[in-house]
Amino acid sequence: WGCPPSKFPWTYSSKETCYLLEGKVKVYLDGSNDFVEIGAGDLVEFPKGMSCTWEVSVAVDKHYKFETLK
């Protein structure tokens, strides 16, 4: 998945694991001014139900996997 510099809200409908190949993103939890910055080489997990805003400062290219229920 890729994305140019932008800012957008996102809610995770299931747990996502992603590995950033390129880019830089500030992830703000809804209702907070605090953020976590992730970038190329980072492996992160986002829990199901998390709502946040992605602020992409450097174009992103990532691999990702959503958890599927069996």
GUPA-971461 format. One line per 5 residues: number of its first residue (from 1); for each residue x, y, z of N, C-alpha, C. Coordinates in nm, 3 decimals. Each point is the difference from the previous one (the first is absolute). Example, Ala and Ser with C-alpha at 12.3 -4.5 7.8 and 13.67 -1.06 7.14 Angstrom:
residues 2
1> 1.319 -0.569 0.780 -0.089 0.119 0.000 0.090 0.120 0.000 | -0.035 0.105 -0.072 0.082 0.119 0.006 -0.077 0.109 0.073
END
This chain:
residues 70
1> 0.085 -0.116 0.000 -0.085 0.116 0.000 0.089 0.122 0.000 | -0.036 0.099 -0.076 0.076 0.123 -0.005 -0.089 0.121 0.018 | 0.062 0.110 0.043 -0.075 0.122 0.026 0.093 0.120 -0.011 | -0.041 0.105 -0.073 0.081 0.122 -0.005 -0.018 0.079 0.129 | 0.079 0.105 0.021 -0.021 0.085 0.118 -0.147 0.044 0.008
6> -0.059 -0.020 0.117 -0.141 0.031 0.021 -0.033 -0.015 0.148 | -0.125 0.031 0.035 -0.048 -0.015 0.137 -0.142 -0.054 -0.008 | -0.028 -0.109 0.076 -0.132 -0.061 -0.008 -0.031 -0.080 0.127 | -0.129 -0.009 0.036 -0.039 -0.081 0.115 -0.009 -0.147 -0.039 | 0.019 -0.090 0.098 -0.010 -0.142 -0.027 -0.044 -0.072 0.127
11> -0.087 -0.100 -0.017 -0.040 -0.089 0.109 0.027 -0.143 -0.044 | 0.064 -0.076 0.087 0.038 -0.137 -0.033 -0.114 -0.096 0.035 | -0.054 -0.067 -0.101 -0.109 -0.095 0.021 0.052 -0.137 0.045 | 0.129 -0.021 -0.016 0.068 -0.119 0.054 0.146 0.037 0.025 | 0.071 -0.085 0.074 0.140 0.029 0.029 0.081 0.001 -0.129
16> 0.085 0.101 -0.015 0.087 0.008 -0.117 0.146 -0.004 0.045 | 0.079 -0.080 -0.070 0.145 0.001 0.016 0.055 0.058 -0.129 | 0.086 0.100 0.012 0.057 0.058 -0.122 0.149 0.028 0.015 | 0.067 -0.008 -0.114 0.144 0.025 -0.010 0.019 0.111 -0.102 | 0.056 0.112 0.045 0.023 0.112 -0.090 0.129 -0.018 -0.078
21> -0.014 -0.006 -0.131 0.116 -0.010 -0.089 0.061 0.138 -0.024 | -0.088 0.098 -0.012 0.042 0.139 -0.025 -0.099 0.093 0.070 | 0.047 0.121 0.029 -0.089 0.103 0.048 0.014 0.036 0.146 | -0.084 0.096 0.040 -0.003 0.046 0.138 -0.142 0.046 0.031 | -0.053 -0.044 0.115 -0.138 0.027 0.040 -0.006 0.035 0.148
26> -0.079 0.100 0.033 -0.037 0.026 0.139 -0.141 -0.055 0.017 | -0.019 -0.086 0.101 -0.130 -0.059 0.029 -0.050 0.061 0.131 | -0.113 0.073 -0.009 -0.062 0.065 0.116 -0.122 -0.080 0.044 | -0.005 -0.042 0.126 -0.120 -0.065 0.052 -0.112 0.103 0.007 | -0.121 -0.041 -0.033 -0.114 0.091 0.009 -0.009 0.059 0.140
31> -0.025 0.132 0.006 -0.015 0.068 0.128 0.131 0.037 0.066 | 0.112 -0.015 -0.070 0.131 0.030 0.059 0.086 0.081 -0.096 | 0.085 0.085 0.057 0.098 0.072 -0.081 0.133 -0.075 -0.005 | 0.010 -0.109 0.077 0.120 -0.083 0.000 0.001 -0.088 -0.124 | 0.118 -0.030 -0.047 0.012 -0.084 -0.119 0.118 -0.095 0.014
36> -0.002 -0.103 -0.084 0.113 -0.090 -0.016 0.045 0.015 -0.144 | 0.130 0.020 -0.021 0.052 0.011 -0.136 0.060 -0.133 -0.040 | -0.042 -0.048 -0.117 0.055 -0.124 -0.054 0.060 0.029 -0.137 | 0.099 -0.081 -0.036 0.068 0.024 -0.127 0.055 -0.128 -0.059 | 0.071 0.016 -0.111 0.057 -0.112 -0.074 0.075 -0.094 0.095
41> -0.030 -0.130 -0.012 0.065 -0.100 0.083 -0.076 -0.035 0.126 | -0.106 0.074 0.032 -0.078 -0.027 0.121 -0.106 -0.106 -0.025 | -0.015 -0.090 0.097 -0.106 -0.100 -0.001 -0.094 0.037 0.115 | -0.127 0.022 -0.029 -0.095 0.044 0.102 -0.130 -0.079 -0.007 | -0.068 -0.006 0.114 -0.134 -0.060 0.007 -0.097 0.105 0.047
46> -0.116 0.003 -0.064 -0.108 0.088 0.039 -0.116 -0.088 0.046 | -0.050 0.022 0.122 -0.105 -0.088 0.052 -0.136 0.025 -0.064 | -0.081 -0.104 -0.004 -0.137 0.010 -0.048 -0.074 0.106 0.081 | -0.073 0.087 -0.069 -0.079 0.103 0.065 0.071 0.132 0.021 | 0.130 0.005 -0.025 0.075 0.124 0.018 -0.042 0.104 -0.105
51> -0.028 0.122 0.046 -0.030 0.112 -0.090 0.111 0.101 0.012 | 0.047 0.048 -0.115 0.114 0.090 -0.001 -0.002 0.086 -0.125 | 0.097 0.090 -0.008 0.023 0.078 -0.121 0.142 -0.025 -0.045 | 0.014 -0.032 -0.127 0.132 -0.016 -0.061 0.039 0.131 -0.065 | 0.118 0.051 0.034 0.057 0.118 -0.064 0.128 -0.046 -0.071
56> -0.011 -0.021 -0.130 0.110 -0.052 -0.080 0.085 0.117 -0.048 | 0.126 0.008 0.047 0.087 0.111 -0.040 0.092 -0.039 -0.115 | 0.033 -0.130 -0.011 0.081 -0.052 -0.109 -0.077 -0.120 -0.057 | -0.018 -0.003 -0.131 -0.080 -0.105 -0.065 0.030 -0.138 0.056 | -0.107 -0.076 0.027 0.008 -0.130 0.065 -0.015 -0.113 -0.101
61> 0.079 -0.104 0.022 -0.016 -0.129 -0.068 0.011 -0.103 0.111 | -0.103 -0.083 0.015 0.002 -0.095 0.110 -0.059 -0.134 -0.041 | 0.042 -0.103 0.072 -0.065 -0.131 -0.006 -0.087 -0.008 0.124 | -0.116 -0.065 -0.012 -0.088 -0.010 0.116 -0.079 -0.131 -0.004 | -0.050 -0.036 0.118 -0.086 -0.117 0.013 -0.103 0.029 0.105
66> -0.127 -0.022 -0.035 -0.108 0.012 0.097 -0.026 -0.138 0.059 | -0.023 -0.004 0.131 -0.033 -0.125 0.066 -0.138 -0.046 -0.047 | -0.010 -0.126 -0.033 -0.129 -0.056 -0.041 -0.048 -0.097 0.106 | -0.129 0.001 0.023 -0.058 -0.091 0.098 -0.027 -0.134 -0.065 | 0.026 -0.105 0.073 -0.022 -0.135 -0.054 -0.117 -0.065 0.068
END
